[in-house]
Amino acid sequence: MKIFNKIQKFLSIITLIFMVACVNKKENSIYDNSEYLEFLKSSKSNSFEIWESYCITCHKSGIDKIGIDQTSYWRNSSKNSLEDLYENVYNGYEGKNGIMPKRGACYECSEQDLKNSIFQLFFLSDQFPNEDN
């Protein structure tokens, strides 16, 4: 009977740890991220100015690079955590689809400016029809 009680206690602890881990899991999509949802409620004008000054060079629609109209790419990218997306913008990134310059080439942008620019990109991309492009 003592062994049964110990096993039951052990399983209770494991269950509790699992439940806490599930509550603290990363958000599944940038579109579910609490910061993104707050961004949608706030004024996006400053983010749009940064977007128009820096991001649009490589991310406008109708270009060979990863434009905002590449909805399949952005839907897949939206599954990355905000931390991963931010790190790629902040530190720069080189992948099969091109190069993200450090800080998106906006060296005077704050951390929040960069995050808002990421949010702006996903917001704009989400306005295009979800086509397989």
Protein Blocks (a to p, Z undefined) as FASTA:
>chain_A
ZZmmmmmmmmmmmmmmmmmmmmmpccfbfklpmklmmmmmmccklmmmmmmmmmmmmmcg
hiablcfklmmlmmmmmmpcfklmmmmmmnopadfkbccdehhlpakbcfklmmmmmmmm
mmmmmmpccddZZ
